[in-house]
């Protein structure tokens, strides 16, 4: 499990994932400066989405296993 988590953190970086990390860190820092402690949690969640590639930061799903085929009938 550690090997998988290490690979997940170190590989597969996209500009969107980096953006989530940057936005999350900015939210945490700004929340600490303004002493808005609840928003530290939101910022940490957004940053963790970037670090661990889950949620929207992973491109809908990690590994690309969510391909949806064309379900229209001809």
OpenMM code with the backbone's topology and positions (N, CA, C; nanometers):
from openmm import Vec3, app, unit

residues = "UNK UNK UNK UNK UNK UNK UNK UNK UNK UNK UNK UNK UNK UNK UNK UNK UNK UNK UNK UNK UNK UNK UNK UNK UNK UNK UNK UNK UNK UNK UNK UNK UNK UNK UNK UNK UNK UNK UNK UNK UNK UNK UNK UNK UNK UNK UNK UNK UNK UNK UNK UNK UNK UNK UNK UNK UNK UNK UNK UNK UNK UNK UNK UNK UNK UNK UNK UNK UNK UNK UNK UNK UNK UNK".split()
positions = [
    Vec3(0.0814, -0.1190, 0.0000),
    Vec3(0.0000, 0.0000, 0.0000),
    Vec3(0.0867, 0.1267, 0.0000),
    Vec3(0.1978, 0.1249, 0.0696),
    Vec3(0.2849, 0.2412, 0.0737),
    Vec3(0.3418, 0.2700, -0.0638),
    Vec3(0.3798, 0.1658, -0.1365),
    Vec3(0.4331, 0.1827, -0.2707),
    Vec3(0.3299, 0.2477, -0.3617),
    Vec3(0.2058, 0.2057, -0.3523),
    Vec3(0.0991, 0.2619, -0.4335),
    Vec3(0.0757, 0.4086, -0.3981),
    Vec3(0.0725, 0.4418, -0.2716),
    Vec3(0.0506, 0.5793, -0.2302),
    Vec3(0.1676, 0.6674, -0.2744),
    Vec3(0.2898, 0.6153, -0.2641),
    Vec3(0.4065, 0.6910, -0.3080),
    Vec3(0.3982, 0.7198, -0.4580),
    Vec3(0.3614, 0.6211, -0.5359),
    Vec3(0.3452, 0.6416, -0.6801),
    Vec3(0.2340, 0.7399, -0.7102),
    Vec3(0.1285, 0.7329, -0.6357),
    Vec3(0.0145, 0.8232, -0.6578),
    Vec3(0.0534, 0.9679, -0.6302),
    Vec3(0.1371, 0.9884, -0.5300),
    Vec3(0.1800, 1.1241, -0.4960),
    Vec3(0.2833, 1.1761, -0.5958),
    Vec3(0.3764, 1.0923, -0.6370),
    Vec3(0.4888, 1.1386, -0.7179),
    Vec3(0.4646, 1.1362, -0.8682),
    Vec3(0.3659, 1.0628, -0.9157),
    Vec3(0.3434, 1.0520, -1.0599),
    Vec3(0.2049, 1.1023, -1.0979),
    Vec3(0.1871, 1.1270, -1.2266),
    Vec3(0.0563, 1.1649, -1.2780),
    Vec3(0.0185, 1.3090, -1.2547),
    Vec3(0.1165, 1.3965, -1.2392),
    Vec3(0.0872, 1.5372, -1.2124),
    Vec3(0.0409, 1.6059, -1.3398),
    Vec3(-0.0683, 1.6769, -1.3299),
    Vec3(-0.1201, 1.7588, -1.4386),
    Vec3(-0.1265, 1.9027, -1.3903),
    Vec3(-0.1522, 1.9941, -1.4814),
    Vec3(-0.1615, 2.1352, -1.4412),
    Vec3(-0.2800, 2.1557, -1.3481),
    Vec3(-0.3870, 2.0795, -1.3661),
    Vec3(-0.5049, 2.0939, -1.2802),
    Vec3(-0.4755, 2.0464, -1.1377),
    Vec3(-0.4035, 1.9382, -1.1275),
    Vec3(-0.3669, 1.8864, -0.9961),
    Vec3(-0.2755, 1.9849, -0.9233),
    Vec3(-0.1803, 2.0432, -0.9943),
    Vec3(-0.0911, 2.1432, -0.9350),
    Vec3(-0.1702, 2.2670, -0.8934),
    Vec3(-0.2676, 2.3041, -0.9729),
    Vec3(-0.3517, 2.4191, -0.9406),
    Vec3(-0.4306, 2.3954, -0.8120),
    Vec3(-0.4844, 2.2755, -0.7950),
    Vec3(-0.5554, 2.2424, -0.6701),
    Vec3(-0.4611, 2.2537, -0.5504),
    Vec3(-0.3395, 2.2053, -0.5656),
    Vec3(-0.2430, 2.2138, -0.4557),
    Vec3(-0.2110, 2.3594, -0.4225),
    Vec3(-0.1857, 2.4403, -0.5244),
    Vec3(-0.1528, 2.5811, -0.5025),
    Vec3(-0.2696, 2.6556, -0.4379),
    Vec3(-0.3903, 2.6351, -0.4893),
    Vec3(-0.5079, 2.7013, -0.4333),
    Vec3(-0.5301, 2.6592, -0.2880),
    Vec3(-0.5126, 2.5308, -0.2596),
    Vec3(-0.5297, 2.4819, -0.1227),
    Vec3(-0.4301, 2.5423, -0.0266),
    Vec3(-0.3048, 2.5503, -0.0685),
    Vec3(-0.2020, 2.6089, 0.0183),
    Vec3(-0.2300, 2.7575, 0.0408),
    Vec3(-0.2696, 2.8287, -0.0633),
    Vec3(-0.3026, 2.9705, -0.0487),
    Vec3(-0.4213, 2.9879, 0.0468),
    Vec3(-0.5216, 2.9002, 0.0351),
    Vec3(-0.6370, 2.9076, 0.1256),
    Vec3(-0.5953, 2.8852, 0.2703),
    Vec3(-0.5087, 2.7876, 0.2936),
    Vec3(-0.4641, 2.7591, 0.4306),
    Vec3(-0.3865, 2.8775, 0.4869),
    Vec3(-0.2921, 2.9296, 0.4104),
    Vec3(-0.2109, 3.0410, 0.4583),
    Vec3(-0.2980, 3.1634, 0.4849),
    Vec3(-0.3846, 3.1973, 0.3921),
    Vec3(-0.4698, 3.3148, 0.4098),
    Vec3(-0.5656, 3.2976, 0.5279),
    Vec3(-0.6154, 3.1759, 0.5464),
    Vec3(-0.7057, 3.1494, 0.6589),
    Vec3(-0.6340, 3.1632, 0.7922),
    Vec3(-0.5091, 3.1193, 0.7975),
    Vec3(-0.4316, 3.1339, 0.9212),
    Vec3(-0.4038, 3.2808, 0.9495),
    Vec3(-0.3676, 3.3555, 0.8458),
    Vec3(-0.3407, 3.4987, 0.8640),
    Vec3(-0.4655, 3.5708, 0.9145),
    Vec3(-0.5827, 3.5361, 0.8591),
    Vec3(-0.7081, 3.6009, 0.8981),
    Vec3(-0.7740, 3.5373, 1.0203),
    Vec3(-0.7136, 3.4327, 1.0733),
    Vec3(-0.7666, 3.3586, 1.1889),
    Vec3(-0.9074, 3.3063, 1.1647),
    Vec3(-0.9288, 3.2569, 1.0454),
    Vec3(-1.0549, 3.1924, 1.0079),
    Vec3(-1.0306, 3.0413, 1.0076),
    Vec3(-1.0390, 2.9801, 1.1238),
    Vec3(-0.9924, 2.8434, 1.1429),
    Vec3(-1.0744, 2.7410, 1.0662),
    Vec3(-1.2006, 2.7672, 1.0427),
    Vec3(-1.2829, 2.6715, 0.9679),
    Vec3(-1.2337, 2.6585, 0.8238),
    Vec3(-1.1896, 2.7680, 0.7660),
    Vec3(-1.1441, 2.7650, 0.6273),
    Vec3(-1.0081, 2.6984, 0.6113),
    Vec3(-0.9348, 2.6816, 0.7205),
    Vec3(-0.8108, 2.6037, 0.7150),
    Vec3(-0.8444, 2.4602, 0.6742),
    Vec3(-0.9548, 2.4082, 0.7272),
    Vec3(-0.9964, 2.2720, 0.6908),
    Vec3(-1.0322, 2.2624, 0.5434),
    Vec3(-1.1039, 2.3605, 0.4917),
    Vec3(-1.1389, 2.3596, 0.3493),
    Vec3(-1.0142, 2.3680, 0.2622),
    Vec3(-0.9210, 2.4532, 0.3004),
    Vec3(-0.7962, 2.4653, 0.2256),
    Vec3(-0.7142, 2.3380, 0.2304),
    Vec3(-0.7111, 2.2740, 0.3462),
    Vec3(-0.6383, 2.1479, 0.3595),
    Vec3(-0.7021, 2.0393, 0.2739),
    Vec3(-0.8341, 2.0397, 0.2644),
    Vec3(-0.9028, 1.9422, 0.1798),
    Vec3(-0.8682, 1.9639, 0.0324),
    Vec3(-0.8710, 2.0883, -0.0122),
    Vec3(-0.8386, 2.1191, -0.1520),
    Vec3(-0.6926, 2.0836, -0.1814),
    Vec3(-0.6017, 2.1165, -0.0892),
    Vec3(-0.4606, 2.0829, -0.1078),
    Vec3(-0.4399, 1.9317, -0.1112),
    Vec3(-0.5105, 1.8581, -0.0269),
    Vec3(-0.4957, 1.7126, -0.0267),
    Vec3(-0.5511, 1.6501, -0.1541),
    Vec3(-0.6516, 1.7144, -0.2152),
    Vec3(-0.6995, 1.6663, -0.3452),
    Vec3(-0.5877, 1.6747, -0.4485),
    Vec3(-0.5090, 1.7802, -0.4423),
    Vec3(-0.3971, 1.7933, -0.5342),
    Vec3(-0.2846, 1.6965, -0.5038),
    Vec3(-0.2533, 1.6793, -0.3771),
    Vec3(-0.1422, 1.5916, -0.3391),
    Vec3(-0.1737, 1.4458, -0.3686),
    Vec3(-0.2914, 1.3994, -0.3286),
    Vec3(-0.3238, 1.2577, -0.3375),
    Vec3(-0.4061, 1.2200, -0.4599),
    Vec3(-0.4381, 1.3149, -0.5463),
    Vec3(-0.5091, 1.2899, -0.6725),
    Vec3(-0.6417, 1.2181, -0.6511),
    Vec3(-0.7290, 1.2782, -0.5746),
    Vec3(-0.8641, 1.2247, -0.5624),
    Vec3(-0.9624, 1.3366, -0.5898),
    Vec3(-1.0875, 1.3024, -0.6090),
    Vec3(-1.1892, 1.4026, -0.6384),
    Vec3(-1.1685, 1.4630, -0.7756),
    Vec3(-1.1975, 1.5887, -0.7879),
    Vec3(-1.1877, 1.6578, -0.9164),
    Vec3(-1.0444, 1.6693, -0.9658),
    Vec3(-0.9479, 1.6718, -0.8754),
    Vec3(-0.8084, 1.6888, -0.9150),
    Vec3(-0.7546, 1.5684, -0.9910),
    Vec3(-0.8227, 1.4567, -0.9836),
    Vec3(-0.7732, 1.3379, -1.0514),
    Vec3(-0.8298, 1.3245, -1.1917),
    Vec3(-0.9095, 1.4176, -1.2360),
    Vec3(-0.9689, 1.4066, -1.3685),
    Vec3(-1.0859, 1.3111, -1.3677),
    Vec3(-1.1706, 1.3194, -1.2692),
    Vec3(-1.2905, 1.2388, -1.2453),
    Vec3(-1.2615, 1.1081, -1.1745),
    Vec3(-1.1507, 1.0443, -1.2074),
    Vec3(-1.1156, 0.9224, -1.1347),
    Vec3(-0.9691, 0.8905, -1.1592),
    Vec3(-0.9045, 0.8341, -1.0627),
    Vec3(-0.7621, 0.8051, -1.0726),
    Vec3(-0.7394, 0.6862, -1.1647),
    Vec3(-0.6507, 0.6986, -1.2564),
    Vec3(-0.6146, 0.5878, -1.3436),
    Vec3(-0.6930, 0.5793, -1.4722),
    Vec3(-0.7933, 0.6622, -1.4914),
    Vec3(-0.8688, 0.6628, -1.6153),
    Vec3(-0.9597, 0.5435, -1.6345),
    Vec3(-1.0137, 0.4894, -1.5285),
    Vec3(-1.0999, 0.3724, -1.5373),
    Vec3(-1.2478, 0.4081, -1.5484),
    Vec3(-1.2783, 0.5313, -1.5773),
    Vec3(-1.4172, 0.5746, -1.5796),
    Vec3(-1.4646, 0.6113, -1.7197),
    Vec3(-1.4108, 0.5481, -1.8193),
    Vec3(-1.4550, 0.5802, -1.9554),
    Vec3(-1.6002, 0.5440, -1.9708),
    Vec3(-1.6746, 0.6376, -2.0247),
    Vec3(-1.8169, 0.6166, -2.0470),
    Vec3(-1.8373, 0.6058, -2.1972),
    Vec3(-1.8914, 0.4966, -2.2403),
    Vec3(-1.9143, 0.4770, -2.3832),
    Vec3(-2.0373, 0.5511, -2.4315),
    Vec3(-2.0528, 0.5589, -2.5608),
    Vec3(-2.1682, 0.6226, -2.6215),
    Vec3(-2.2866, 0.5290, -2.6094),
    Vec3(-2.3876, 0.5697, -2.5336),
    Vec3(-2.5014, 0.4832, -2.5063),
    Vec3(-2.6186, 0.5076, -2.6006),
    Vec3(-2.6011, 0.5941, -2.6987),
    Vec3(-2.7105, 0.6219, -2.7913),
    Vec3(-2.7333, 0.5015, -2.8835),
    Vec3(-2.8556, 0.4720, -2.9032),
    Vec3(-2.8919, 0.3626, -2.9945),
    Vec3(-2.9135, 0.4202, -3.1334),
    Vec3(-2.8673, 0.3508, -3.2341),
    Vec3(-2.8871, 0.4003, -3.3697),
    Vec3(-3.0063, 0.3335, -3.4354),
] * unit.nanometer
topology = app.Topology()
chain = topology.addChain("A")
for resn in residues:
    res = topology.addResidue(resn, chain)
    for name in ("N", "CA", "C"):
        topology.addAtom(name, app.Element.getBySymbol(name[0]), res)
